[in-house]
Amino acid sequence: FRRVLFRSSLRVLREVLIEENTWAVTIKASDEPVGSIGVFRTDAPNGNGAPEIGYWIGKPFWGCGYIPESVRALIDRC
């Protein structure tokens, strides 16, 4: 079951990472992909196309601090 979830997660990551302004969230020590982060124009009705940050991270990596670190890096890049 875990192997199927892992393969499914890798497929999702590959599909998401082909989008413009999207990057992998990886574990520094191993470069293992665990999620993704990107900047997109909002499609919210009152958003006026303003940029927003979106992310996805595998459940085993929730609460490990990868997303806050990635958001800081993304903001520094912008």
Salt bridges, closest charged atoms under 4 A:
GLU15 OE2 - ARG11 NH1 3.27
GLU69 OE2 - LYS28 NZ 2.77
